[in-house]
Structure formats: structure tokens, C-alpha cells
Amino acid sequence: MQRTPNYDLHCHSNASDGLLAPAELVRRAVGSGVEILALTDHDEICGLAEARAEAGKLGLRFIDGVEVSISWGGITIHVVGLNIDPNNSRLQQGLQSIRQGRTERAKKMAQDLERVGIPGSLEGAYAYVENPNLVGRTHFARFLVEKRYVSDVKSAFQHYLVSGKPGYVPHQWATLEDGLSYIKAGGGIPVVAHPGRYKLTRTEMRKFLGEFKEAGGAGIEVITSSHTPEQYLEYAILAKECGFLASRGSDFHGPGESRVDLGRLPNLAAELKPVWHDW
């Protein structure tokens, strides 16, 4: 049986909310045995050139990617775009419009946190931001850990940064149709990121996946760090039933913060059609 190369098609650098610079991330991926890597920063593509150059030096096959924030049914859903053309103007303009929304949301988050006795969170979050155009909840989480309001990033999300908690601010990201149009304009393959993380019933998930496919969506992440073994099976079944390509990605953000290191995931089931089948 032919061996499947080690694909990791979802990770983040400090161009968005990861801890490592793009070149550092690539070096870590090579050290972890990754053979094909996609960098998929949140709503941002400025780290791709550095990562691609380092991958070329080290003989790692590199895939240009992005993770686009969309709003659907009152919640935020992330869609990974794989094999994009980062020079496409429609893609660049669409991502810029989403990043502008992140800045306004951050200001409102800081106001909310101050109301519950946590001052200075906006400046504190920006202290962790390498890209001033992209500030997110993870940067606020790191500030909360630094100031010992919580013990770790996961706890920061649980106590402050998810729906119903004092630091959470709902936001209207790109629509499903617009988000996918940005990815497709850049020639990319739209893939639902970590579907098991969204608080959707099975009926709602199927409704979303139907609309996602109708809008041009092509795949779902089956193997990802936030999925349980039971969810590996659940989303493998959904991928087959709905005719989606299957993807695999660690969603790695940095040492000490991520559940799974780069490339350290189970393989996709042999009966699934992988997103890379014709690359």
C-alpha cells in the first residue's frame, strides 16, 4: 500500500494569532515530519511569502492558504481556503474588509472587560500582536494569562471570551457567500475548519453544509486537533454522505498552547477522498 505523505493543512503564524514567525513555523513543521504544509492565518496572507521561501530552502512542499471568518446563523464559522493565489485583488480586498472589523471588535471587547474590573486589555492584547492589522481573541487571552486572571489560554476563552461571557462581543463577519467568493476568486478550495467546534445541532450542521456546498464549498476538516475520535468518525461519515473532500490539519498556534503539534494527527480514513487528491 502506498504511504500517504504527512499533510498539515491548517496552522497559524504570528501574522495572525500564532506564536511563531512564518519561517520558524516552517522549520518546526519540517522537524515534526510534515511533508506538505499550508499556512492558514486568520483573514491574512502577509506571512505566506516568508513561509514559502523558507519551505523552498528546506524542501518542504508549501500550500498557500488562509482562514476566513464568516457569520452564519448567529455564530462565527471559519472556512479554510487552500491553494489560493495571494496576489488576487478580490481576495486581498475581501480579507482587508474583514480585518477592519476585527479592530472595531477589539475595542468593544476591551470596554466589556473593563466593566468587569479588567483594565488595560486593549493595550495588553496589542502587546502580543505582531501584525497591527489583525488583533483577535487569542491576543486578549494571552493578556489575561499574563495578568493572572486565568491560568491558561483555554481558561481565558472559557471564562471571558466565548458567547455569554463578559469579554465576548458578537460580530458580523463576511457572509457565507462573500467569504467563499473571496477564496474562489483566488482559485482556492473552501474547506470548513474544525466543524465539531461549532454549537450546532445535527440538523443545523446539515443545513449549514448544504448552504456551504451550494455556495461553492468543497471540503470539511475531518481530522483536526479539536475533534475527538468519535468526531473523526462523525465527520468522515458526513464527508462521504454530502460528497465533500476531507482535510487534515492541526490548527497549530504555538508551543504550549496547542493540543497537537504540527503533523501529529491520525491519517484520514482510506475510503475518504482527500482534498489533495488531484494536487
Phi and psi in degrees as GROMACS dihedral restraints (atoms count N, CA, C in turn):
[ dihedral_restraints ]
;  ai    aj    ak    al  type     phi  dphi    fc
    3     4     5     6     1   -70.8    20    10
    4     5     6     7     1   134.8    20    10
    6     7     8     9     1   -74.1    20    10
    7     8     9    10     1   137.2    20    10
    9    10    11    12     1   -84.5    20    10
   10    11    12    13     1   126.5    20    10
   12    13    14    15     1   -60.2    20    10
   13    14    15    16     1   159.7    20    10
   15    16    17    18     1   -83.6    20    10
   16    17    18    19     1    98.4    20    10
   18    19    20    21     1   -92.8    20    10
   19    20    21    22     1   133.9    20    10
   21    22    23    24     1  -130.0    20    10
   22    23    24    25     1   108.2    20    10
   24    25    26    27     1  -112.1    20    10
   25    26    27    28     1    29.9    20    10
   27    28    29    30     1  -162.7    20    10
   28    29    30    31     1   108.9    20    10
   30    31    32    33     1  -160.5    20    10
   31    32    33    34     1   168.8    20    10
   33    34    35    36     1  -132.4    20    10
   34    35    36    37     1   142.4    20    10
   36    37    38    39     1  -109.8    20    10
   37    38    39    40     1  -177.5    20    10
   39    40    41    42     1   -77.4    20    10
   40    41    42    43     1     6.0    20    10
   42    43    44    45     1   -70.6    20    10
   43    44    45    46     1   -20.5    20    10
   45    46    47    48     1  -123.8    20    10
   46    47    48    49     1  -105.8    20    10
   48    49    50    51     1  -119.1    20    10
   49    50    51    52     1    20.7    20    10
   51    52    53    54     1   -83.4    20    10
   52    53    54    55     1   168.1    20    10
   54    55    56    57     1   -92.2    20    10
   55    56    57    58     1   -25.3    20    10
   57    58    59    60     1  -101.5    20    10
   58    59    60    61     1   145.1    20    10
   60    61    62    63     1   -63.5    20    10
   61    62    63    64     1   154.8    20    10
   63    64    65    66     1   -51.9    20    10
   64    65    66    67     1   -43.7    20    10
   66    67    68    69     1   -66.8    20    10
   67    68    69    70     1   -38.9    20    10
   69    70    71    72     1   -62.3    20    10
   70    71    72    73     1   -41.3    20    10
   72    73    74    75     1   -60.4    20    10
   73    74    75    76     1   -44.5    20    10
   75    76    77    78     1   -62.1    20    10
   76    77    78    79     1   -43.7    20    10
   78    79    80    81     1   -63.1    20    10
   79    80    81    82     1   -39.1    20    10
   81    82    83    84     1   -65.8    20    10
   82    83    84    85     1   -40.0    20    10
   84    85    86    87     1   -60.1    20    10
   85    86    87    88     1   -44.9    20    10
   87    88    89    90     1   -61.8    20    10
   88    89    90    91     1   -42.7    20    10
   90    91    92    93     1   -65.4    20    10
   91    92    93    94     1   -23.4    20    10
   93    94    95    96     1   -92.9    20    10
   94    95    96    97     1     3.3    20    10
   96    97    98    99     1    88.2    20    10
   97    98    99   100     1    10.8    20    10
   99   100   101   102     1   -70.8    20    10
  100   101   102   103     1   137.7    20    10
  102   103   104   105     1  -110.3    20    10
  103   104   105   106     1   -26.8    20    10
  105   106   107   108     1  -135.1    20    10
  106   107   108   109     1   120.0    20    10
  108   109   110   111     1  -123.4    20    10
  109   110   111   112     1   136.4    20    10
  111   112   113   114     1  -114.0    20    10
  112   113   114   115     1   127.7    20    10
  114   115   116   117     1   -90.1    20    10
  115   116   117   118     1   124.9    20    10
  117   118   119   120     1  -131.3    20    10
  118   119   120   121     1    67.3    20    10
  120   121   122   123     1   -68.4    20    10
  121   122   123   124     1   153.3    20    10
  123   124   125   126     1   -66.4    20    10
  124   125   126   127     1   114.9    20    10
  126   127   128   129     1    52.9    20    10
  127   128   129   130     1    28.6    20    10
  129   130   131   132     1  -151.4    20    10
  130   131   132   133     1   140.4    20    10
  132   133   134   135     1  -126.9    20    10
  133   134   135   136     1     9.2    20    10
  135   136   137   138     1   -71.8    20    10
  136   137   138   139     1   -14.0    20    10
  138   139   140   141     1   -89.4    20    10
  139   140   141   142     1    -5.7    20    10
  141   142   143   144     1   -66.4    20    10
  142   143   144   145     1   -42.5    20    10
  144   145   146   147     1   -61.6    20    10
  145   146   147   148     1   -44.3    20    10
  147   148   149   150     1   -63.5    20    10
  148   149   150   151     1   -44.4    20    10
  150   151   152   153     1   -64.8    20    10
  151   152   153   154     1   -42.6    20    10
  153   154   155   156     1   -63.2    20    10
  154   155   156   157     1   -41.3    20    10
  156   157   158   159     1   -63.9    20    10
  157   158   159   160     1   -43.3    20    10
  159   160   161   162     1   -66.8    20    10
  160   161   162   163     1   -39.8    20    10
  162   163   164   165     1   -60.9    20    10
  163   164   165   166     1   -39.9    20    10
  165   166   167   168     1   -61.4    20    10
  166   167   168   169     1   -39.0    20    10
  168   169   170   171     1   -65.8    20    10
  169   170   171   172     1   -34.7    20    10
  171   172   173   174     1   -98.3    20    10
  172   173   174   175     1     0.3    20    10
  174   175   176   177     1    76.0    20    10
  175   176   177   178     1    22.1    20    10
  177   178   179   180     1   -92.9    20    10
  178   179   180   181     1   132.0    20    10
  180   181   182   183     1   -75.1    20    10
  181   182   183   184     1   127.6    20    10
  183   184   185   186     1  -115.1    20    10
  184   185   186   187     1   137.5    20    10
  186   187   188   189     1  -116.3    20    10
  187   188   189   190     1   122.6    20    10
  189   190   191   192     1   -70.4    20    10
  190   191   192   193     1   129.1    20    10
  192   193   194   195     1  -145.5    20    10
  193   194   195   196     1   176.1    20    10
  195   196   197   198     1  -159.5    20    10
  196   197   198   199     1   156.9    20    10
  198   199   200   201     1  -120.8    20    10
  199   200   201   202     1   114.3    20    10
  201   202   203   204     1   -97.8    20    10
  202   203   204   205     1   133.7    20    10
  204   205   206   207     1   -88.9    20    10
  205   206   207   208     1   126.1    20    10
  207   208   209   210     1  -128.3    20    10
  208   209   210   211     1   159.6    20    10
  210   211   212   213     1  -110.5    20    10
  211   212   213   214     1   133.0    20    10
  213   214   215   216     1  -150.8    20    10
  214   215   216   217     1   128.8    20    10
  216   217   218   219     1    58.5    20    10
  217   218   219   220     1    30.7    20    10
  219   220   221   222     1    82.5    20    10
  220   221   222   223     1     4.8    20    10
  222   223   224   225     1  -127.5    20    10
  223   224   225   226     1   164.5    20    10
  225   226   227   228     1   -92.4    20    10
  226   227   228   229     1   130.9    20    10
  228   229   230   231     1  -125.5    20    10
  229   230   231   232     1   141.5    20    10
  231   232   233   234     1  -105.1    20    10
  232   233   234   235     1   136.8    20    10
  234   235   236   237     1  -123.4    20    10
  235   236   237   238     1   119.9    20    10
  237   238   239   240     1   -81.1    20    10
  238   239   240   241     1   135.3    20    10
  240   241   242   243     1  -109.7    20    10
  241   242   243   244     1   122.1    20    10
  243   244   245   246     1  -112.7    20    10
  244   245   246   247     1   145.2    20    10
  246   247   248   249     1    61.9    20    10
  247   248   249   250     1    42.2    20    10
  249   250   251   252     1   -81.6    20    10
  250   251   252   253     1   162.5    20    10
  252   253   254   255     1  -100.6    20    10
  253   254   255   256     1   104.6    20    10
  255   256   257   258     1   -66.1    20    10
  256   257   258   259     1   -10.3    20    10
  258   259   260   261     1   -90.6    20    10
  259   260   261   262     1    -0.9    20    10
  261   262   263   264     1   -70.6    20    10
  262   263   264   265     1   127.4    20    10
  264   265   266   267     1   -69.4    20    10
  265   266   267   268     1   -36.7    20    10
  267   268   269   270     1   -63.3    20    10
  268   269   270   271     1   -42.4    20    10
  270   271   272   273     1   -63.5    20    10
  271   272   273   274     1   -47.0    20    10
  273   274   275   276     1   -59.8    20    10
  274   275   276   277     1   -44.6    20    10
  276   277   278   279     1   -67.6    20    10
  277   278   279   280     1   -39.9    20    10
  279   280   281   282     1   -63.7    20    10
  280   281   282   283     1   -44.1    20    10
  282   283   284   285     1   -65.6    20    10
  283   284   285   286     1   -37.3    20    10
  285   286   287   288     1   -62.0    20    10
  286   287   288   289     1   -40.2    20    10
  288   289   290   291     1   -64.9    20    10
  289   290   291   292     1   -35.8    20    10
  291   292   293   294     1   -69.9    20    10
  292   293   294   295     1   -40.9    20    10
  294   295   296   297     1   -62.6    20    10
  295   296   297   298     1   -35.1    20    10
  297   298   299   300     1   -60.8    20    10
  298   299   300   301     1   -37.1    20    10
  300   301   302   303     1   -65.6    20    10
  301   302   303   304     1   -32.4    20    10
  303   304   305   306     1   -63.5    20    10
  304   305   306   307     1   -39.5    20    10
  306   307   308   309     1   -63.6    20    10
  307   308   309   310     1   -44.7    20    10
  309   310   311   312     1   -65.9    20    10
  310   311   312   313     1   -39.4    20    10
  312   313   314   315     1   -62.1    20    10
  313   314   315   316     1   -40.6    20    10
  315   316   317   318     1   -60.3    20    10
  316   317   318   319     1   -39.8    20    10
  318   319   320   321     1   -62.9    20    10
  319   320   321   322     1   -41.8    20    10
  321   322   323   324     1   -68.8    20    10
  322   323   324   325     1   -37.2    20    10
  324   325   326   327     1   -61.1    20    10
  325   326   327   328     1   -42.9    20    10
  327   328   329   330     1   -63.6    20    10
  328   329   330   331     1   -39.6    20    10
  330   331   332   333     1   -62.7    20    10
  331   332   333   334     1   -42.0    20    10
  333   334   335   336     1   -63.6    20    10
  334   335   336   337     1   -43.9    20    10
  336   337   338   339     1   -65.7    20    10
  337   338   339   340     1   -35.4    20    10
  339   340   341   342     1   -65.8    20    10
  340   341   342   343     1   -33.6    20    10
  342   343   344   345     1   -63.4    20    10
  343   344   345   346     1   -25.5    20    10
  345   346   347   348     1  -104.1    20    10
  346   347   348   349     1    20.3    20    10
  348   349   350   351     1    90.5    20    10
  349   350   351   352     1    20.7    20    10
  351   352   353   354     1  -118.7    20    10
  352   353   354   355     1    93.5    20    10
  354   355   356   357     1   -83.4    20    10
  355   356   357   358     1   161.3    20    10
  357   358   359   360     1    73.0    20    10
  358   359   360   361     1    17.9    20    10
  360   361   362   363     1   -73.6    20    10
  361   362   363   364     1   -30.4    20    10
  363   364   365   366     1   -66.1    20    10
  364   365   366   367     1   -49.0    20    10
  366   367   368   369     1   -63.9    20    10
  367   368   369   370     1   -37.9    20    10
  369   370   371   372     1   -64.7    20    10
  370   371   372   373     1   -40.2    20    10
  372   373   374   375     1   -66.1    20    10
  373   374   375   376     1   -42.7    20    10
  375   376   377   378     1   -66.2    20    10
  376   377   378   379     1   -21.1    20    10
  378   379   380   381     1   -64.4    20    10
  379   380   381   382     1   -21.1    20    10
  381   382   383   384     1   -99.8    20    10
  382   383   384   385     1     1.2    20    10
  384   385   386   387     1   -94.5    20    10
  385   386   387   388     1   121.4    20    10
  387   388   389   390     1   -85.1    20    10
  388   389   390   391     1   -33.5    20    10
  390   391   392   393     1  -107.3    20    10
  391   392   393   394     1   105.3    20    10
  393   394   395   396     1   -62.8    20    10
  394   395   396   397     1   -15.4    20    10
  396   397   398   399     1   -85.5    20    10
  397   398   399   400     1    -1.2    20    10
  399   400   401   402     1  -141.8    20    10
  400   401   402   403     1    98.7    20    10
  402   403   404   405     1  -117.1    20    10
  403   404   405   406     1   137.8    20    10
  405   406   407   408     1  -140.4    20    10
  406   407   408   409     1  -178.3    20    10
  408   409   410   411     1   -60.6    20    10
  409   410   411   412     1   -33.7    20    10
  411   412   413   414     1   -62.8    20    10
  412   413   414   415     1   -34.4    20    10
  414   415   416   417     1   -66.8    20    10
  415   416   417   418     1   -40.3    20    10
  417   418   419   420     1   -63.8    20    10
  418   419   420   421     1   -39.6    20    10
  420   421   422   423     1   -60.9    20    10
  421   422   423   424     1   -42.1    20    10
  423   424   425   426     1   -65.0    20    10
  424   425   426   427     1   -37.2    20    10
  426   427   428   429     1   -62.6    20    10
  427   428   429   430     1   -43.7    20    10
  429   430   431   432     1   -63.4    20    10
  430   431   432   433     1   -35.1    20    10
  432   433   434   435     1   -69.0    20    10
  433   434   435   436     1   -46.1    20    10
  435   436   437   438     1   -55.7    20    10
  436   437   438   439     1   -42.6    20    10
  438   439   440   441     1   -86.6    20    10
  439   440   441   442     1     4.7    20    10
  441   442   443   444     1    64.9    20    10
  442   443   444   445     1    28.5    20    10
  444   445   446   447     1   -73.9    20    10
  445   446   447   448     1   -25.8    20    10
  447   448   449   450     1  -142.1    20    10
  448   449   450   451     1   167.7    20    10
  450   451   452   453     1   -89.8    20    10
  451   452   453   454     1   -25.4    20    10
  453   454   455   456     1  -156.1    20    10
  454   455   456   457     1   172.0    20    10
  456   457   458   459     1   -61.9    20    10
  457   458   459   460     1   -40.8    20    10
  459   460   461   462     1   -59.0    20    10
  460   461   462   463     1   -43.7    20    10
  462   463   464   465     1   -65.8    20    10
  463   464   465   466     1   -34.2    20    10
  465   466   467   468     1   -61.1    20    10
  466   467   468   469     1   -42.6    20    10
  468   469   470   471     1   -65.3    20    10
  469   470   471   472     1   -45.9    20    10
  471   472   473   474     1   -61.8    20    10
  472   473   474   475     1   -38.0    20    10
  474   475   476   477     1   -96.6    20    10
  475   476   477   478     1   -20.1    20    10
  477   478   479   480     1  -134.2    20    10
  478   479   480   481     1   -26.8    20    10
  480   481   482   483     1  -118.2    20    10
  481   482   483   484     1    15.0    20    10
  483   484   485   486     1  -118.7    20    10
  484   485   486   487     1   166.7    20    10
  486   487   488   489     1   -50.4    20    10
  487   488   489   490     1   131.8    20    10
  489   490   491   492     1    92.8    20    10
  490   491   492   493     1    -8.2    20    10
  492   493   494   495     1  -103.2    20    10
  493   494   495   496     1   160.6    20    10
  495   496   497   498     1   -67.1    20    10
  496   497   498   499     1   -21.2    20    10
  498   499   500   501     1   -99.9    20    10
  499   500   501   502     1     6.0    20    10
  501   502   503   504     1   -91.1    20    10
  502   503   504   505     1   130.3    20    10
  504   505   506   507     1  -124.1    20    10
  505   506   507   508     1   115.7    20    10
  507   508   509   510     1   -64.2    20    10
  508   509   510   511     1   147.2    20    10
  510   511   512   513     1  -146.0    20    10
  511   512   513   514     1   144.6    20    10
  513   514   515   516     1   -91.2    20    10
  514   515   516   517     1   105.1    20    10
  516   517   518   519     1   -84.6    20    10
  517   518   519   520     1  -160.0    20    10
  519   520   521   522     1   -64.9    20    10
  520   521   522   523     1   150.1    20    10
  522   523   524   525     1   -69.6    20    10
  523   524   525   526     1   163.1    20    10
  525   526   527   528     1   -56.3    20    10
  526   527   528   529     1   -46.2    20    10
  528   529   530   531     1   -64.2    20    10
  529   530   531   532     1   -44.6    20    10
  531   532   533   534     1   -67.1    20    10
  532   533   534   535     1   -45.0    20    10
  534   535   536   537     1   -58.0    20    10
  535   536   537   538     1   -44.2    20    10
  537   538   539   540     1   -70.2    20    10
  538   539   540   541     1   -32.2    20    10
  540   541   542   543     1   -66.2    20    10
  541   542   543   544     1   -33.7    20    10
  543   544   545   546     1   -64.4    20    10
  544   545   546   547     1   -46.3    20    10
  546   547   548   549     1   -62.9    20    10
  547   548   549   550     1   -46.9    20    10
  549   550   551   552     1   -68.7    20    10
  550   551   552   553     1   -32.9    20    10
  552   553   554   555     1   -61.1    20    10
  553   554   555   556     1   -33.3    20    10
  555   556   557   558     1   -86.7    20    10
  556   557   558   559     1    11.6    20    10
  558   559   560   561     1    76.1    20    10
  559   560   561   562     1    13.7    20    10
  561   562   563   564     1   -88.9    20    10
  562   563   564   565     1   167.5    20    10
  564   565   566   567     1  -102.9    20    10
  565   566   567   568     1   115.7    20    10
  567   568   569   570     1   -79.5    20    10
  568   569   570   571     1   129.2    20    10
  570   571   572   573     1  -131.7    20    10
  571   572   573   574     1   128.3    20    10
  573   574   575   576     1   -67.6    20    10
  574   575   576   577     1   124.0    20    10
  576   577   578   579     1   -80.7    20    10
  577   578   579   580     1   141.2    20    10
  579   580   581   582     1    26.6    20    10
  580   581   582   583     1    66.7    20    10
  582   583   584   585     1   -59.8    20    10
  583   584   585   586     1   -25.4    20    10
  585   586   587   588     1   -70.0    20    10
  586   587   588   589     1   -10.5    20    10
  588   589   590   591     1   -83.4    20    10
  589   590   591   592     1   -17.0    20    10
  591   592   593   594     1   -85.8    20    10
  592   593   594   595     1   138.4    20    10
  594   595   596   597     1   -81.9    20    10
  595   596   597   598     1    73.6    20    10
  597   598   599   600     1  -123.5    20    10
  598   599   600   601     1   140.8    20    10
  600   601   602   603     1   -70.4    20    10
  601   602   603   604     1   168.9    20    10
  603   604   605   606     1   -59.4    20    10
  604   605   606   607     1   -39.9    20    10
  606   607   608   609     1   -64.1    20    10
  607   608   609   610     1   -44.4    20    10
  609   610   611   612     1   -65.3    20    10
  610   611   612   613     1   -39.3    20    10
  612   613   614   615     1   -62.8    20    10
  613   614   615   616     1   -43.8    20    10
  615   616   617   618     1   -64.3    20    10
  616   617   618   619     1   -37.6    20    10
  618   619   620   621     1   -63.5    20    10
  619   620   621   622     1   -46.3    20    10
  621   622   623   624     1   -60.6    20    10
  622   623   624   625     1   -47.5    20    10
  624   625   626   627     1   -61.9    20    10
  625   626   627   628     1   -33.7    20    10
  627   628   629   630     1   -64.4    20    10
  628   629   630   631     1   -43.9    20    10
  630   631   632   633     1   -70.0    20    10
  631   632   633   634     1   -36.8    20    10
  633   634   635   636     1   -60.4    20    10
  634   635   636   637     1   -45.9    20    10
  636   637   638   639     1   -66.5    20    10
  637   638   639   640     1   -40.7    20    10
  639   640   641   642     1   -63.0    20    10
  640   641   642   643     1   -32.5    20    10
  642   643   644   645     1   -82.8    20    10
  643   644   645   646     1    -0.1    20    10
  645   646   647   648     1   108.4    20    10
  646   647   648   649     1     8.4    20    10
  648   649   650   651     1   -66.1    20    10
  649   650   651   652     1   145.5    20    10
  651   652   653   654     1  -121.9    20    10
  652   653   654   655     1   -22.1    20    10
  654   655   656   657     1  -152.0    20    10
  655   656   657   658     1   169.4    20    10
  657   658   659   660     1  -136.2    20    10
  658   659   660   661     1   147.8    20    10
  660   661   662   663     1   -75.2    20    10
  661   662   663   664     1   119.8    20    10
  663   664   665   666     1   -95.4    20    10
  664   665   666   667     1   -47.2    20    10
  666   667   668   669     1  -104.9    20    10
  667   668   669   670     1   111.9    20    10
  669   670   671   672     1  -153.5    20    10
  670   671   672   673     1   160.0    20    10
  672   673   674   675     1   -64.3    20    10
  673   674   675   676     1   -27.4    20    10
  675   676   677   678     1   -88.5    20    10
  676   677   678   679     1    -0.9    20    10
  678   679   680   681     1   -89.9    20    10
  679   680   681   682     1   142.0    20    10
  681   682   683   684     1   -83.5    20    10
  682   683   684   685     1   165.3    20    10
  684   685   686   687     1   -55.5    20    10
  685   686   687   688     1   -34.4    20    10
  687   688   689   690     1   -66.0    20    10
  688   689   690   691     1   -36.0    20    10
  690   691   692   693     1   -73.9    20    10
  691   692   693   694     1   -28.9    20    10
  693   694   695   696     1   -54.9    20    10
  694   695   696   697     1   -46.5    20    10
  696   697   698   699     1   -69.1    20    10
  697   698   699   700     1   -44.1    20    10
  699   700   701   702     1   -57.4    20    10
  700   701   702   703     1   -46.8    20    10
  702   703   704   705     1   -82.7    20    10
  703   704   705   706     1   -19.9    20    10
  705   706   707   708     1   -65.3    20    10
  706   707   708   709     1   -42.7    20    10
  708   709   710   711     1   -63.9    20    10
  709   710   711   712     1   -44.6    20    10
  711   712   713   714     1   -62.8    20    10
  712   713   714   715     1   -40.3    20    10
  714   715   716   717     1   -59.5    20    10
  715   716   717   718     1   -44.0    20    10
  717   718   719   720     1   -68.4    20    10
  718   719   720   721     1   -46.6    20    10
  720   721   722   723     1   -63.6    20    10
  721   722   723   724     1   -37.5    20    10
  723   724   725   726     1   -93.7    20    10
  724   725   726   727     1    -3.4    20    10
  726   727   728   729     1    74.3    20    10
  727   728   729   730     1    33.6    20    10
  729   730   731   732     1   -96.9    20    10
  730   731   732   733     1   150.1    20    10
  732   733   734   735     1   -71.5    20    10
  733   734   735   736     1   151.6    20    10
  735   736   737   738     1  -107.4    20    10
  736   737   738   739     1   140.8    20    10
  738   739   740   741     1  -125.1    20    10
  739   740   741   742     1   165.7    20    10
  741   742   743   744     1  -139.0    20    10
  742   743   744   745     1   123.4    20    10
  744   745   746   747     1  -160.4    20    10
  745   746   747   748     1   141.7    20    10
  747   748   749   750     1   -77.0    20    10
  748   749   750   751     1   -23.3    20    10
  750   751   752   753     1    57.8    20    10
  751   752   753   754     1    38.3    20    10
  753   754   755   756     1   -69.2    20    10
  754   755   756   757     1   131.2    20    10
  756   757   758   759     1  -113.3    20    10
  757   758   759   760     1   -28.2    20    10
  759   760   761   762     1   166.1    20    10
  760   761   762   763     1   158.8    20    10
  762   763   764   765     1   -59.6    20    10
  763   764   765   766     1   134.3    20    10
  765   766   767   768     1    85.5    20    10
  766   767   768   769     1   -14.0    20    10
  768   769   770   771     1  -110.6    20    10
  769   770   771   772     1   -26.3    20    10
  771   772   773   774     1   -96.8    20    10
  772   773   774   775     1   146.0    20    10
  774   775   776   777     1   -68.6    20    10
  775   776   777   778     1   -34.1    20    10
  777   778   779   780     1  -133.9    20    10
  778   779   780   781     1   137.7    20    10
  780   781   782   783     1   -77.1    20    10
  781   782   783   784     1   166.9    20    10
  783   784   785   786     1   -54.0    20    10
  784   785   786   787     1   130.7    20    10
  786   787   788   789     1    74.5    20    10
  787   788   789   790     1    -0.3    20    10
  789   790   791   792     1   -99.8    20    10
  790   791   792   793     1    62.3    20    10
  792   793   794   795     1  -129.8    20    10
  793   794   795   796     1   157.4    20    10
  795   796   797   798     1   -63.0    20    10
  796   797   798   799     1   157.9    20    10
  798   799   800   801     1   -76.7    20    10
  799   800   801   802     1   157.4    20    10
  801   802   803   804     1   -64.8    20    10
  802   803   804   805     1   148.2    20    10
  804   805   806   807     1   -61.4    20    10
  805   806   807   808     1   142.7    20    10
  807   808   809   810     1   -61.2    20    10
  808   809   810   811     1   -27.7    20    10
  810   811   812   813     1   -80.5    20    10
  811   812   813   814     1    -7.7    20    10
  813   814   815   816     1   -83.5    20    10
  814   815   816   817     1   149.5    20    10
  816   817   818   819     1   -92.5    20    10
  817   818   819   820     1   111.1    20    10
  819   820   821   822     1   -73.5    20    10
  820   821   822   823     1   154.2    20    10
  822   823   824   825     1   -62.5    20    10
  823   824   825   826     1   -22.5    20    10
  825   826   827   828     1   -93.4    20    10
  826   827   828   829     1    13.5    20    10
  828   829   830   831     1   -58.6    20    10
  829   830   831   832     1   -29.2    20    10
  831   832   833   834     1  -117.8    20    10
  832   833   834   835     1    19.8    20    10
